[in-house]
């Protein structure tokens, strides 16, 4: 499956280091050439001898090593088809985000031009710390694939988010990244999904009926077609598709900030989120009390995220959505022109089977050249793949570096 593919596996010092053995063994059994880098901390959790036996290669530990297997270790090990960081501790993520190179693993990460997949694992408090979350966002903006941690009982007995993702999920992401036969392989896709909530006070918000299902289906389909996927999601009650980089936001301003960071590294954008057009001018600091008097709420416009991206499109492909209740195609064509899009997907949410929250949809896709294709009533999962197939068939992809 991975013949002629070279994978460098970086193991940092966390309790989940032992799980890297299963991944290295799986890669080797599937014909990949596997090189392993271990930090000093990692060697305290699992031995280099174990990894040497499983990989069939010398294990690199020392930045200044004179091992004859490598000429310049951090340069030789950086030259690979895929660089896997498993586990990715808070320490190595911070080093990578800041561009530090004070050990063999961090130096190799700084030197690699390969796709980096990182599977974080750490205590929940460390994972939730704004510094770690900021580092993850920086690395995602540079094109890293981040496999989201799981929530549960940690090694120390604490309960929270920070557990290493499941081995099958990690395998799935590796396989999708190394498979060259998928039409979106080598491309990075940015998808927005769900509603935004605009705070009125600490309790109430202005929102909309979007469930996020279409955006999540589009993200899963893009992953299956080989893309590296960043999913920027408003508040929804959905589990993210395995293998995509999930970025949770709440307000339109938060979504705009995250999208701006991720945009430079992506090739294709699908804006499926139902972003609120307006937000309260000022959110109350305390809960607004009910009274018999009328309540005046002053609103101000939110930024038009997709229109802003269209002003700096370059060679990217931009795809928008138009959810309307009247004059569907006319409104969709207008948005297509005004936002400088390549495609727009239009759906009349007043039609039976095409509204929010359901599992089906009816849509029409319109290209900038004026071509249209109608999709009859079908599941949102099927529609997502139909949209991707149409875009792939009708677009000339250019990798944006």
HELIX and SHEET records of a PDB file:
HELIX    1   1 UNK A   15  UNK A   19  5                                   5    
HELIX    2   2 UNK A   20  UNK A   29  1                                  10    
HELIX    3   3 UNK A   42  UNK A   44  5                                   3    
HELIX    4   4 UNK A   48  UNK A   55  1                                   8    
HELIX    5   5 UNK A   73  UNK A   76  1                                   4    
HELIX    6   6 UNK A   90  UNK A   98  1                                   9    
HELIX    7   7 UNK A  104  UNK A  111  1                                   8    
HELIX    8   8 UNK A  124  UNK A  128  1                                   5    
HELIX    9   9 UNK A  130  UNK A  141  1                                  12    
HELIX   10  10 UNK A  167  UNK A  178  1                                  12    
HELIX   11  11 UNK A  213  UNK A  224  1                                  12    
HELIX   12  12 UNK A  252  UNK A  263  1                                  12    
HELIX   13  13 UNK A  305  UNK A  310  1                                   6    
HELIX   14  14 UNK A  328  UNK A  338  1                                  11    
HELIX   15  15 UNK A  380  UNK A  394  1                                  15    
SHEET    1   A 6 UNK A  59  UNK A  60  0                                        
SHEET    2   A 6 UNK A  33  UNK A  38  1                                        
SHEET    3   A 6 UNK A   6  UNK A  11  1                                        
SHEET    4   A 6 UNK A  82  UNK A  88  1                                        
SHEET    5   A 6 UNK A 115  UNK A 120  1                                        
SHEET    6   A 6 UNK A 145  UNK A 147  1                                        
SHEET    1   B 2 UNK A 150  UNK A 153  0                                        
SHEET    2   B 2 UNK A 159  UNK A 163 -1                                        
SHEET    1   C 8 UNK A 245  UNK A 248  0                                        
SHEET    2   C 8 UNK A 228  UNK A 233  1                                        
SHEET    3   C 8 UNK A 188  UNK A 193  1                                        
SHEET    4   C 8 UNK A 268  UNK A 271  1                                        
SHEET    5   C 8 UNK A 317  UNK A 324  1                                        
SHEET    6   C 8 UNK A 343  UNK A 348  1                                        
SHEET    7   C 8 UNK A 360  UNK A 367 -1                                        
SHEET    8   C 8 UNK A 372  UNK A 379 -1                                        
SHEET    1   D 2 UNK A 198  UNK A 199  0                                        
SHEET    2   D 2 UNK A 205  UNK A 206 -1                                        
SHEET    1   E 2 UNK A 278  UNK A 280  0                                        
SHEET    2   E 2 UNK A 299  UNK A 301 -1                                        
END                                                                             
